[in-house]
């Protein structure tokens, strides 16, 4: 077997290792965000903190920001001090995945008594304390428990003091504690599978294989970039914000061996938790680029290094400590659309129209002090989404999250573990922008309580005032709307109490259309009308 073939076989095995790592997390996690929506990440790193492989299961925001976080662990805990059974934890938004609701656990992996790699994993928690999943905090201190980079376990012994602190600061201690142990379990699965793979292939370390993976991936990205026109292009997108609209500006430069994206001119950070740390900005920018350029190349340090991201410190996409960042995805998920506005000028006909992008998750809860004294306390995140933008040759996807990639949570799961009832969940007729290719449809969801008690929603919704724009003559998608079933319209950001006996109605946006509507195939347009996709 030639060296190249042998390395390719081991590379594929490594991808299987991290996929099993991720599946362990999904199977053992307690919260619906991990086990139902797959809002996680998992990966293996070399001893310099460079990501060699990531699981397909997971989200770009978790994966790509985790890819940069492991170096912070190594600086805090040098690899020569690590021992078998050690685990380290943080939810530092600037050194992890962008907000306090994501826990990152990094663990050393040993083979025949020798440290050979690091495994890292992330999951989104149902709660971390503070003001809840609301953008109303004015500083990160308001948003919940902040864990710096600290040891979670030493030589297999979990630090009970750390666990007591976590349990004491969250509204759902059983779920959160379960997720912490799931993170450790999945890294341990990765270590066992890696050791078995190395033994099977006679490897004493990952040095040669790691160099092969990173260098070949980087060469593949360089080759893909070299096929593109060289130059600089600019784009701008305005979104709702909180009290004032936010302007997102991107300058995209395609060079010989890299693509640079600069967000100079973007609005400043705001005193609401929609700010985005640079690590999360980097994560979704790189993902957006890679969806168009080098999409077939596995994601690792080699490919990520080909996308260089810069943003002015103090801007809403490079918010410094201690700005509030709970809903950082509100900004981060918009960034691929901003980048596509520039790439469409460079390589027309290859990028989609704008989509909902922002997740329309139902972050619902109840408890004494903020929804009333009666009824059981609960906290739940039910992942849902609007429509994606139409593609150059295909319609947009309905009720599908892009760029996050999380799965919608089945309503039956949420109903089984809370007192909530989903009275309606259906596609939103006519919400996709018209065009040669139609934008994906949003959905309408109506939720109440079985016991008719009050409950609350932590709203962090976008595309209400500024809908997803069509491309190349396509029409805009429909804007979103949040209201009570009794008729009161609610602000799309902030905490709202749904009064006893009332329901919340969420009308999710649709994606923009692509191409002139008059160019749509008449037979396809007739099918749309027959299926109720359009109001025409």
C-alpha positions as CSV (number, residue, x, y, z in Angstrom):
1,X,0.0,0.0,0.0
2,X,1.4,3.4,-1.0
3,X,2.0,6.1,1.6
4,X,-0.8,8.3,0.2
5,X,-3.4,5.5,0.2
6,X,-2.3,4.4,3.7
7,X,-2.7,8.0,5.0
8,X,-6.1,8.4,3.3
9,X,-7.3,5.2,5.0
10,X,-6.2,6.4,8.4
11,X,-7.7,9.9,7.7
12,X,-11.0,8.3,7.0
13,X,-10.7,6.2,10.2
14,X,-10.0,9.4,12.1
15,X,-13.2,10.9,10.8
16,X,-15.1,7.9,12.0
17,X,-13.5,8.3,15.4
18,X,-14.7,11.8,15.9
19,X,-18.1,10.9,14.5
20,X,-18.5,8.2,17.1
21,X,-17.2,10.8,19.7
22,X,-20.1,13.1,18.7
23,X,-22.7,10.3,18.7
24,X,-21.7,9.4,22.2
25,X,-22.5,13.0,23.2
26,X,-25.8,13.0,21.5
27,X,-26.8,9.6,23.0
28,X,-25.8,10.5,26.5
29,X,-26.8,14.2,26.8
30,X,-29.7,15.2,28.9
31,X,-30.9,18.4,27.1
32,X,-33.0,18.5,24.0
33,X,-30.5,20.9,22.3
34,X,-27.9,18.1,22.2
35,X,-29.9,14.9,21.9
36,X,-32.7,16.2,19.6
37,X,-31.2,19.2,17.7
38,X,-27.6,18.1,17.5
39,X,-26.4,21.6,18.8
40,X,-22.9,20.2,19.6
41,X,-19.4,19.8,18.2
42,X,-16.7,17.2,18.5
43,X,-13.1,17.0,17.2
44,X,-9.6,15.7,17.6
45,X,-6.5,18.0,17.8
46,X,-2.8,17.6,17.7
47,X,-0.6,18.6,20.6
48,X,-0.2,22.2,19.1
49,X,-4.0,22.6,19.3
50,X,-4.6,22.3,15.6
51,X,-7.9,20.6,14.6
52,X,-7.2,17.4,12.6
53,X,-10.8,16.2,12.2
54,X,-14.3,17.2,13.2
55,X,-17.5,15.2,13.4
56,X,-20.1,15.9,10.7
57,X,-22.7,15.9,13.6
58,X,-22.7,19.4,15.0
59,X,-22.9,23.1,14.1
60,X,-20.4,25.4,12.4
61,X,-20.5,27.9,15.2
62,X,-19.5,25.2,17.7
63,X,-17.0,23.4,15.5
64,X,-15.1,26.3,14.0
65,X,-14.9,28.3,17.2
66,X,-14.0,25.2,19.2
67,X,-11.2,24.7,16.6
68,X,-9.6,27.9,17.8
69,X,-10.3,27.3,21.5
70,X,-8.0,24.4,22.2
71,X,-4.9,26.6,22.0
72,X,-6.3,28.5,25.0
73,X,-6.5,25.3,27.0
74,X,-2.9,24.4,26.1
75,X,-1.6,27.8,27.2
76,X,-3.4,27.4,30.5
77,X,-2.5,23.7,31.0
78,X,0.7,22.8,29.1
79,X,0.5,19.4,27.5
80,X,3.4,18.0,29.5
81,X,1.4,18.5,32.7
82,X,-1.6,16.5,31.5
83,X,-2.4,13.0,32.8
84,X,-4.8,10.2,31.8
85,X,-8.3,11.0,33.1
86,X,-7.8,14.8,33.0
87,X,-10.6,17.0,31.7
88,X,-10.7,20.8,31.4
89,X,-13.8,23.0,31.0
90,X,-14.7,26.6,30.1
91,X,-17.6,28.6,28.7
92,X,-15.6,31.8,28.3
93,X,-17.3,33.4,25.3
94,X,-14.0,34.9,24.0
95,X,-12.1,31.6,24.4
96,X,-14.9,29.1,23.7
97,X,-17.8,29.4,21.4
98,X,-19.1,32.9,21.9
99,X,-21.6,32.8,24.8
100,X,-22.0,31.3,28.3
101,X,-24.6,28.8,27.2
102,X,-22.0,26.6,25.5
103,X,-19.7,24.4,27.6
104,X,-16.4,23.3,26.0
105,X,-14.6,20.3,27.5
106,X,-11.0,19.4,26.3
107,X,-9.3,16.2,27.3
108,X,-5.9,14.6,26.7
109,X,-5.8,11.3,24.8
110,X,-3.1,8.7,25.5
111,X,-1.9,5.7,23.6
112,X,0.3,3.1,25.3
113,X,0.9,5.6,28.1
114,X,2.0,8.5,25.7
115,X,0.0,11.7,25.1
116,X,-0.8,11.7,21.4
117,X,-3.8,14.0,20.9
118,X,-6.5,16.2,22.5
119,X,-10.2,15.7,22.1
120,X,-12.6,18.6,22.5
121,X,-16.4,18.8,22.5
122,X,-19.1,21.4,23.0
123,X,-22.8,21.4,23.8
124,X,-25.5,24.0,24.2
125,X,-27.0,24.1,27.7
126,X,-30.7,24.5,28.5
127,X,-29.7,27.1,31.2
128,X,-26.7,28.8,32.7
129,X,-28.5,31.1,35.1
130,X,-28.5,34.9,34.9
131,X,-31.3,36.7,33.2
132,X,-32.0,33.7,31.1
133,X,-31.7,33.3,27.3
134,X,-32.6,36.9,26.8
135,X,-30.7,39.7,25.0
136,X,-31.6,42.1,27.9
137,X,-28.4,41.8,29.9
138,X,-26.1,44.8,29.8
139,X,-22.9,43.0,30.5
140,X,-21.8,39.4,30.3
141,X,-22.0,39.3,34.1
142,X,-25.8,39.5,33.9
143,X,-26.0,36.5,31.5
144,X,-25.1,33.6,33.9
145,X,-22.3,31.6,35.4
146,X,-18.9,32.3,33.8
147,X,-16.4,29.4,34.0
148,X,-12.9,30.4,33.2
149,X,-10.5,27.7,31.9
150,X,-10.4,25.3,34.9
151,X,-9.8,21.6,35.6
152,X,-13.0,19.6,35.7
153,X,-11.4,16.3,36.5
154,X,-7.9,15.2,37.5
155,X,-6.8,11.6,36.8
156,X,-10.4,10.5,36.5
157,X,-11.7,12.2,39.7
158,X,-14.3,14.9,39.0
159,X,-13.9,18.1,41.0
160,X,-17.1,18.1,43.0
161,X,-16.6,21.8,44.0
162,X,-16.9,22.7,40.3
163,X,-20.0,20.6,39.9
164,X,-21.6,22.1,43.1
165,X,-21.0,25.6,41.7
166,X,-22.6,24.7,38.4
167,X,-25.7,23.1,40.0
168,X,-26.2,26.0,42.3
169,X,-26.3,28.6,39.5
170,X,-28.7,27.0,37.0
171,X,-32.4,26.5,36.8
172,X,-32.1,22.9,35.4
173,X,-29.3,21.4,37.5
174,X,-30.1,17.8,36.5
175,X,-30.0,18.5,32.8
176,X,-26.9,20.6,33.0
177,X,-25.0,18.2,35.1
178,X,-25.9,15.4,32.8
179,X,-24.6,17.3,29.8
180,X,-21.3,17.9,31.6
181,X,-20.8,14.2,32.2
182,X,-21.8,13.6,28.6
183,X,-19.0,15.9,27.3
184,X,-16.5,13.9,29.3
185,X,-17.9,10.6,28.2
186,X,-17.7,11.6,24.5
187,X,-14.0,12.6,24.8
188,X,-13.2,9.4,26.5
189,X,-14.9,7.5,23.6
190,X,-12.7,9.4,21.2
191,X,-9.6,8.5,23.2
192,X,-10.5,4.7,23.2
193,X,-11.3,4.6,19.5
194,X,-8.2,6.6,18.6
195,X,-6.0,4.3,20.5
196,X,-7.6,1.3,18.8
197,X,-7.0,2.9,15.4
198,X,-3.4,3.7,16.2
199,X,-2.7,0.1,17.4
200,X,-4.3,-1.3,14.3
201,X,-2.1,0.8,12.0
202,X,1.1,0.5,14.1
203,X,1.2,4.2,14.9
204,X,3.1,5.6,17.9
205,X,2.0,9.2,17.4
206,X,-0.1,11.3,15.0
207,X,2.7,13.6,13.8
208,X,3.0,12.3,10.2
209,X,-0.7,11.7,9.8
210,X,-1.5,15.2,11.2
211,X,1.0,16.9,8.9
212,X,-0.5,15.0,5.9
213,X,-4.0,16.0,6.8
214,X,-3.3,19.7,7.3
215,X,-0.9,20.1,4.4
216,X,-3.2,18.3,1.9
217,X,-6.2,20.2,3.1
218,X,-4.4,23.5,2.8
219,X,-3.2,22.6,-0.7
220,X,-6.8,21.7,-1.7
221,X,-8.1,25.0,-0.5
222,X,-5.3,26.9,-2.3
223,X,-6.1,25.1,-5.5
224,X,-9.8,25.9,-5.1
225,X,-9.0,29.6,-4.4
226,X,-6.7,29.8,-7.4
227,X,-9.6,29.0,-9.7
228,X,-11.4,32.2,-8.6
229,X,-11.0,35.7,-10.0
230,X,-8.7,37.9,-7.9
231,X,-9.8,41.2,-6.5
232,X,-11.8,42.9,-3.8
233,X,-15.6,43.2,-3.5
234,X,-17.8,44.9,-0.9
235,X,-21.3,44.2,0.4
236,X,-23.7,45.6,3.0
237,X,-26.8,44.2,4.8
238,X,-29.1,46.0,7.2
239,X,-30.9,44.0,9.9
240,X,-33.3,44.8,12.7
241,X,-31.2,45.1,15.8
242,X,-32.9,46.0,19.0
243,X,-33.8,49.7,19.2
244,X,-31.9,50.7,16.1
245,X,-31.0,48.8,12.9
246,X,-27.6,47.2,12.6
247,X,-25.4,47.6,9.5
248,X,-23.2,44.8,8.5
249,X,-20.4,45.6,6.0
250,X,-18.0,43.1,4.5
251,X,-15.0,43.5,2.2
252,X,-14.0,40.3,0.6
253,X,-10.5,40.0,-1.0
254,X,-9.6,36.9,-3.0
255,X,-5.8,36.5,-3.1
256,X,-3.7,33.7,-4.6
257,X,-3.8,31.4,-1.6
258,X,-6.4,32.8,0.8
259,X,-9.7,34.7,1.1
260,X,-9.7,37.7,3.5
261,X,-13.0,39.0,4.9
262,X,-12.9,42.4,6.8
263,X,-15.9,43.8,8.6
264,X,-14.7,47.4,8.8
265,X,-17.7,49.8,8.7
266,X,-20.0,47.4,10.7
267,X,-22.1,48.9,13.5
268,X,-20.6,49.3,17.0
269,X,-21.4,46.9,19.8
270,X,-24.6,47.6,21.7
271,X,-25.8,47.3,25.3
272,X,-27.9,44.2,24.5
273,X,-26.8,40.6,24.2
274,X,-26.8,40.4,20.4
275,X,-23.0,41.2,20.3
276,X,-20.7,38.7,18.7
277,X,-17.1,37.8,19.9
278,X,-14.6,37.5,17.1
279,X,-14.2,33.7,17.6
280,X,-17.8,33.2,16.6
281,X,-17.5,35.8,13.7
282,X,-14.6,33.8,12.4
283,X,-16.5,30.5,12.7
284,X,-19.5,31.5,10.6
285,X,-17.5,33.6,8.1
286,X,-15.2,30.6,7.4
287,X,-18.2,28.3,7.1
288,X,-19.9,30.6,4.7
289,X,-16.9,30.8,2.5
290,X,-16.3,27.1,2.6
291,X,-19.9,26.4,1.5
292,X,-18.9,28.0,-1.8
293,X,-15.2,27.4,-2.1
294,X,-13.7,24.0,-1.3
295,X,-16.9,22.5,0.1
296,X,-15.7,19.0,-0.6
297,X,-12.5,19.4,1.4
298,X,-12.7,18.1,5.1
299,X,-12.8,20.9,7.6
300,X,-9.7,21.2,9.8
301,X,-6.9,23.6,10.6
302,X,-5.5,23.5,7.1
303,X,-8.8,24.7,5.5
304,X,-9.7,27.2,8.2
305,X,-6.3,28.9,7.9
306,X,-7.2,29.8,4.3
307,X,-9.9,32.2,5.5
308,X,-8.6,35.3,7.3
309,X,-11.2,37.3,9.2
310,X,-10.7,40.7,10.7
311,X,-13.1,43.2,12.3
312,X,-12.7,46.4,14.2
313,X,-12.5,45.9,18.0
314,X,-15.7,47.3,19.5
315,X,-17.8,46.5,16.5
316,X,-20.8,44.3,17.0
317,X,-18.9,41.4,15.3
318,X,-15.8,41.8,17.5
319,X,-17.4,42.8,20.8
320,X,-14.8,42.9,23.6
321,X,-15.2,41.7,27.2
322,X,-17.5,42.4,29.1
323,X,-20.2,43.2,26.5
324,X,-23.3,41.0,26.7
325,X,-23.2,38.1,24.1
326,X,-26.0,35.6,24.9
327,X,-27.7,35.9,21.5
328,X,-24.4,36.2,19.5
329,X,-25.9,33.9,16.9
330,X,-28.3,36.8,16.0
331,X,-25.2,38.4,14.3
332,X,-23.1,35.4,13.6
333,X,-25.7,33.6,11.5
334,X,-26.2,36.6,9.3
335,X,-22.5,36.7,8.2
336,X,-22.6,34.1,5.4
337,X,-25.3,36.2,3.7
338,X,-23.2,39.3,4.0
339,X,-20.2,37.5,2.6
340,X,-22.3,36.1,-0.3
341,X,-23.3,39.6,-1.2
342,X,-19.7,40.2,-2.1
343,X,-18.9,36.7,-3.5
344,X,-21.9,37.1,-5.9
345,X,-20.1,40.0,-7.5
346,X,-17.0,37.9,-7.9
347,X,-18.5,34.6,-9.0
348,X,-22.1,35.3,-10.1
349,X,-24.5,32.4,-10.2
350,X,-22.9,30.4,-7.4
351,X,-24.3,31.7,-4.2
352,X,-27.9,31.6,-2.9
353,X,-30.3,34.5,-2.1
354,X,-30.5,35.6,1.6
355,X,-32.4,33.4,3.9
356,X,-33.9,33.7,7.4
357,X,-30.5,32.8,8.8
358,X,-31.4,33.8,12.3
359,X,-32.8,30.8,14.2
360,X,-36.3,31.3,15.4
361,X,-35.8,29.1,18.5
362,X,-38.6,28.9,21.0
363,X,-36.8,29.6,24.3
364,X,-39.6,29.1,26.7
365,X,-39.9,28.9,30.5
366,X,-41.8,29.6,33.7
367,X,-40.9,30.0,37.3
368,X,-41.5,32.0,40.5
369,X,-40.6,35.6,40.2
370,X,-40.8,36.1,36.5
371,X,-44.0,34.4,35.2
372,X,-46.0,34.1,38.4
373,X,-46.2,32.0,41.6
374,X,-48.2,29.1,40.2
375,X,-47.3,26.0,38.1
376,X,-44.2,24.0,37.7
377,X,-40.9,25.7,36.9
378,X,-39.3,24.7,33.6
379,X,-36.9,25.9,30.9
380,X,-36.7,24.6,27.4
381,X,-35.2,25.5,24.0
382,X,-37.1,24.1,21.1
383,X,-35.2,24.6,17.9
384,X,-37.1,25.8,14.8
385,X,-36.3,27.9,11.8
386,X,-37.7,29.8,8.8
387,X,-36.9,29.3,5.1
388,X,-33.5,29.4,3.4
389,X,-32.7,31.5,0.3
390,X,-33.4,30.2,-3.1
391,X,-30.3,28.7,-4.9
392,X,-29.2,29.5,-8.4
393,X,-30.8,26.3,-9.7
394,X,-33.0,25.1,-6.9
395,X,-35.7,26.4,-4.6
396,X,-34.8,27.3,-1.1
397,X,-35.4,24.8,1.7
398,X,-38.5,25.3,3.9
399,X,-38.3,25.4,7.7
400,X,-34.6,24.5,7.5
401,X,-31.8,26.2,9.4
402,X,-28.9,27.7,7.5
403,X,-26.2,28.3,8.3
404,X,-26.5,26.7,11.8
405,X,-27.4,23.2,10.6
406,X,-29.3,22.3,13.8
407,X,-32.3,20.0,13.6
408,X,-35.8,21.1,14.4
409,X,-36.9,19.6,17.7
410,X,-40.0,17.4,17.4
411,X,-43.0,19.0,19.2
412,X,-43.8,15.7,20.9
413,X,-40.5,15.8,22.8
414,X,-41.1,19.3,24.1
415,X,-44.7,18.4,25.1
416,X,-43.4,15.3,26.9
417,X,-41.1,17.1,29.3
418,X,-42.9,20.4,29.8
419,X,-46.5,21.5,30.4
420,X,-46.6,23.1,26.9
421,X,-48.9,22.2,24.0
422,X,-48.2,22.9,20.3
423,X,-51.5,23.8,18.9
424,X,-50.2,24.6,15.4
425,X,-47.0,23.8,13.4
426,X,-47.3,24.3,9.7
427,X,-45.6,25.8,6.7
428,X,-46.4,29.5,6.3
429,X,-48.1,30.0,3.0
430,X,-46.6,32.5,0.6
431,X,-43.6,33.3,2.8
432,X,-40.9,32.3,0.3
433,X,-39.8,35.1,-2.0
434,X,-40.9,34.7,-5.6
435,X,-38.4,34.1,-8.4
436,X,-37.2,31.7,-11.0
437,X,-36.3,29.7,-8.0
438,X,-38.6,30.3,-5.0
439,X,-37.3,31.0,-1.5
440,X,-37.9,28.5,1.2
441,X,-41.1,28.8,3.3
442,X,-41.1,29.8,7.0
443,X,-43.5,28.1,9.4
444,X,-46.2,29.1,11.9
445,X,-46.2,27.7,15.4
446,X,-48.7,28.3,18.1
447,X,-47.9,27.3,21.7
448,X,-49.8,27.3,25.0
449,X,-49.9,25.5,28.3
450,X,-52.1,22.5,29.2
451,X,-52.8,24.0,32.6
452,X,-53.5,27.5,31.2
453,X,-50.9,29.1,33.4
454,X,-48.6,31.9,32.4
455,X,-45.2,31.2,30.8
456,X,-42.5,33.3,29.1
457,X,-40.6,33.5,25.9
458,X,-37.0,34.8,25.5
459,X,-37.2,36.3,22.0
460,X,-34.1,36.9,19.9
461,X,-35.7,37.1,16.5
462,X,-34.5,38.8,13.3
463,X,-35.9,39.5,9.9
464,X,-39.0,41.2,11.2
465,X,-38.4,44.7,9.8
466,X,-35.7,43.8,7.2
467,X,-36.7,40.6,5.4
468,X,-34.3,38.3,3.5
469,X,-33.5,39.9,0.2
470,X,-33.9,38.1,-3.2
471,X,-31.0,37.9,-5.6
472,X,-30.8,38.5,-9.4
473,X,-34.3,39.8,-9.6
474,X,-35.9,37.5,-7.0
475,X,-38.4,38.9,-4.5
476,X,-37.8,39.3,-0.8
477,X,-39.0,36.7,1.6
478,X,-41.9,37.5,4.0
479,X,-40.8,39.2,7.3
480,X,-41.4,37.4,10.6
481,X,-43.9,38.3,13.3
482,X,-44.3,37.5,17.0
483,X,-47.7,37.9,18.7
484,X,-50.2,36.6,21.2
485,X,-53.1,34.5,20.0
486,X,-55.3,37.3,21.5
487,X,-53.9,39.7,19.0
488,X,-51.2,41.7,20.7
489,X,-48.0,42.1,18.6
490,X,-44.8,41.6,20.6
491,X,-41.3,43.0,20.1
492,X,-39.0,40.4,18.4
493,X,-36.4,40.8,21.1
494,X,-36.8,40.6,24.8
495,X,-38.6,38.6,27.5
496,X,-42.4,38.4,27.2
497,X,-44.9,36.9,29.6
498,X,-47.7,35.0,27.9
499,X,-50.7,35.5,30.2
500,X,-52.6,32.6,31.6
501,X,-55.0,31.2,29.1
502,X,-53.3,32.9,26.1
503,X,-50.9,31.4,23.5
504,X,-47.8,32.6,21.7
505,X,-47.9,32.7,17.8
506,X,-44.6,32.7,15.9
507,X,-44.7,33.4,12.2
508,X,-41.3,32.7,10.8
509,X,-39.7,34.5,7.9
510,X,-39.2,33.0,4.4
511,X,-36.1,33.1,2.2
512,X,-35.5,35.4,-0.7
513,X,-36.2,34.3,-4.3
514,X,-33.6,33.9,-7.0
515,X,-34.1,35.2,-10.6
516,X,-37.0,37.0,-12.1
517,X,-40.4,35.5,-11.1
518,X,-41.6,35.6,-14.7
519,X,-38.9,33.0,-15.5
520,X,-40.3,30.3,-13.2
521,X,-41.4,27.1,-14.9
522,X,-45.3,27.4,-15.3
523,X,-45.7,23.7,-14.3
524,X,-43.7,24.3,-11.1
525,X,-45.7,27.5,-10.4
526,X,-48.9,25.5,-10.8
527,X,-47.6,22.9,-8.4
528,X,-46.8,25.6,-5.8
529,X,-50.4,26.8,-6.0
530,X,-51.8,23.3,-5.7
531,X,-49.7,22.6,-2.6
532,X,-50.6,26.0,-1.0
533,X,-47.1,27.2,-1.1
534,X,-48.1,30.5,-2.7
535,X,-51.1,32.8,-2.3
536,X,-51.4,33.4,-6.1
